Amino acid sequence: MEKKLTLVQTVVAAGVFSAISFWYGFMFGRESARKELGGLIDDLRRGNIESEASTPHNGS
């Protein structure tokens, strides 16, 4: 017996795959951003502000 996927089953499978892909991408991006910003936050807590960030900006 041949097993065929209906259009609804195909759309549901694509939706599930898309949701899982989105979730993993979101979690990976969140973790990456946390690591990237973690160093900046630690520097700010220690008072190690870069000279570029500590200089006042003159308005034009």
Residue frames relative to the residue before (quaternion, step in Angstrom):
aa qw qx qy qz dx dy dz
M 1.0000 0.0000 0.0000 0.0000 0.00 0.00 0.00
E 0.3439 -0.7483 0.5396 0.1750 3.54 -0.90 0.98
K 0.2306 -0.7725 0.5773 0.1295 3.56 -0.90 0.92
K 0.0737 -0.8038 0.5903 0.0002 3.57 -0.72 1.10
L 0.3766 -0.6988 0.5611 0.2346 3.52 -1.14 0.70
T 0.3457 -0.7112 0.5671 0.2304 3.55 -0.95 0.81
L 0.6850 -0.4691 0.3553 0.4295 3.56 -1.28 0.23
V 0.6455 0.5227 -0.3195 0.4561 3.59 0.97 -0.83
Q 0.6576 0.5001 -0.3122 0.4690 3.60 0.93 -0.86
T 0.6421 0.5212 -0.3199 0.4623 3.58 1.01 -0.79
V 0.6672 0.4924 -0.2993 0.4720 3.59 0.92 -0.90
V 0.6427 0.5122 -0.3222 0.4699 3.60 0.99 -0.80
A 0.6551 0.5047 -0.3139 0.4665 3.60 0.92 -0.87
A 0.6528 0.4996 -0.3120 0.4764 3.59 0.98 -0.82
G 0.6452 0.5268 -0.3153 0.4548 3.58 1.02 -0.76
V 0.6483 0.5049 -0.3089 0.4790 3.57 0.99 -0.84
F 0.6497 0.5083 -0.3118 0.4715 3.58 0.94 -0.89
S 0.6553 0.5150 -0.3041 0.4614 3.57 0.96 -0.89
A 0.6587 0.5102 -0.3103 0.4578 3.59 0.93 -0.86
I 0.6598 0.4941 -0.3057 0.4765 3.59 0.95 -0.85
S 0.6440 0.5162 -0.3191 0.4657 3.59 0.97 -0.84
F 0.6414 0.5186 -0.3170 0.4682 3.58 0.97 -0.87
W 0.6623 0.5198 -0.3087 0.4426 3.60 0.88 -0.94
Y 0.6798 0.4684 -0.2978 0.4794 3.59 0.87 -0.91
G 0.6432 0.5184 -0.3234 0.4615 3.60 0.98 -0.77
F 0.6473 0.5194 -0.3082 0.4651 3.55 0.99 -0.86
M 0.6893 0.4753 -0.2861 0.4659 3.57 0.86 -0.94
F 0.6431 0.5100 -0.3265 0.4687 3.60 0.99 -0.77
G 0.6669 0.4995 -0.3002 0.4644 3.58 0.93 -0.86
R 0.6350 0.5334 -0.3186 0.4591 3.55 1.04 -0.80
E 0.6689 0.4903 -0.2932 0.4756 3.57 0.93 -0.91
S 0.6424 0.5256 -0.3168 0.4589 3.56 1.00 -0.84
A 0.6631 0.4916 -0.3008 0.4776 3.57 0.95 -0.86
R 0.6275 0.5396 -0.3410 0.4458 3.58 1.00 -0.77
K 0.6667 0.4906 -0.3002 0.4740 3.57 0.95 -0.87
E 0.6627 0.5173 -0.3036 0.4483 3.56 0.96 -0.90
L 0.7336 0.4139 -0.2340 0.4855 3.57 0.90 -0.91
G 0.5160 0.6641 -0.4092 0.3539 3.58 1.20 -0.41
G 0.6602 0.5054 -0.3007 0.4673 3.57 0.96 -0.85
L 0.6489 0.5135 -0.3112 0.4674 3.56 0.99 -0.83
I 0.6531 0.5089 -0.3088 0.4681 3.56 0.96 -0.84
D 0.6444 0.5121 -0.3218 0.4680 3.59 0.97 -0.81
D 0.6416 0.5180 -0.3233 0.4643 3.59 0.98 -0.83
L 0.6667 0.4943 -0.3082 0.4650 3.57 0.93 -0.84
R 0.6421 0.5182 -0.3284 0.4597 3.60 1.01 -0.72
R 0.6969 0.4526 -0.2636 0.4899 3.58 1.07 -0.76
G 0.4905 -0.6638 0.4354 0.3595 3.59 1.20 -0.31
N 0.4876 0.6475 -0.4427 0.3834 3.59 1.21 0.33
I 0.0961 0.8114 -0.5651 0.1142 3.54 0.43 1.21
E 0.4860 -0.6628 0.4851 0.2987 3.56 -0.93 0.92
S 0.6143 -0.5804 0.3862 0.3695 3.56 -1.12 0.66
E 0.6102 0.5624 -0.3510 0.4337 3.59 1.06 -0.67
A 0.7016 0.4570 -0.2650 0.4782 3.56 0.98 -0.84
S 0.7006 0.4883 -0.2780 0.4397 3.60 1.08 -0.62
T 0.6003 0.5533 -0.3782 0.4364 3.61 1.16 -0.31
P 0.4482 -0.6893 0.4906 0.2886 3.57 -0.89 0.87
H 0.3751 -0.7173 0.5429 0.2238 3.54 -1.08 0.73
N 0.3276 -0.7395 0.5554 0.1930 3.55 -0.88 0.96
G 0.3791 -0.7295 0.5238 0.2231 3.56 -0.86 0.95
S 0.3720 -0.7292 0.5255 0.2317 3.59 -0.98 0.75
